[in-house]
């Protein structure tokens, strides 16, 4: 085979592969964007139910537990937020969670939705 023909063939294969890769990446990006926009079917808790149902509690000796969202320990003296299901979390963790889902991340206790 002629060297020029070989180079042309290789260049065609590379361009075809790059085209397939670009189309695949575009499809994946669109799919990811679509899934993020529909929030995976989850419904957020209402702001009023979050304020009404989350109670601030001070972690006391013997009551230490882990925040089951970030998996870090709730240390003695820390001001945590407790769900009606009795599970305690870091305030930032549970508030962020409830902006995505209206369920307790452990017990599936259902908060009010819009």
N, C-alpha and C positions, 0 to 999 in steps of 0.2 A: 504494500500500500504506500502511496505517495505521502511524504511527510506533511504537506499542506493539507491533504485530505484528512489525515489522522488528527491534526490540530483542529480542523473545522469540526470533526466528529466529537472530539473531547469537549470543545467549547460548547457545542450544541447540547451535550449531555449535562454539563455543568449548569448552563442557563435553564434547562428544563427542571433540573433538581432545585435550583434556587427559586424558580417560579412556584413549584409545588410547595416548598417550605414557606414561602411568603403567603400563599393562599391559606395554608394550614394555620399559620400564626394569626392571620386576620380572622379566620373562623373561630379560633380559640379565644381571641380577644373579644369578639362580639358575643360569644357564649358566656364568658365570664362577666361581661358588662350586663348582659341580660339577666343572669342569675343574681348579681348584686342588686340590680334595680328592683327585682321582685322580692328581695329579702328572703329568699328560700322558703317562701310561704309563711314566714313567721309574722306575727302581729305584735306590735308594741303595746306595752302597758300604758294606761292613761297617766298623765302627770299627776292628776288628782289622786288616783289610787296609789301611786308610788308615795306621795307625800302622806297620805292617810294611813297606809298599811305598813310602811317601813318604820321601825322604831329604833332610835339610837340606844345602844346599850354599851356599858363599860365592861370590858372583859376582865373578869376577876380570877384570882388564883383558883385553879381546879376547873375553870371553864374554858381553858385554852383549847382552841381547835384551829383547823386550817380553813382558810377561805377557799372554797371548792371551785372558785373561778380561776384565781391566779396560783392556787396551791401553796401560798405562803401562810405562815402561822399568824394567827390573830393573837398578839402578845398581851400579857397582863397590863391593864391600864389603858389599852387602846380603845377608842370609841368606834365601835362597829355598828353596822345596821343589821337589824334582825327582821326576817320575813315572817309573815303570819304562820308559816310552816315551822317556825322556831330555828331555822338555819341562819347563822350569822355570816356576814361577808364584810370585806372592806367596802366603804361607802362608794368609792369610785368604781369598783368592780361591779357591784350589783346595779348601780345606776346605769352603767354602760350596757350591762346585760339586758336590763329591762327596756332599754331603747331599741333592742333587737327582738326581744321575746317577752311575752307576758307570763311566762311560766317560771317558777322557782327552778334553778338549774339542778337541784337535787331531787326534790319531792314532786315536782311538776304541779305545785300549788298554782292555781290560775288567778292572775291578777285581772282587774277589769280592763277592758279594751274600749276603743272608740265605738 
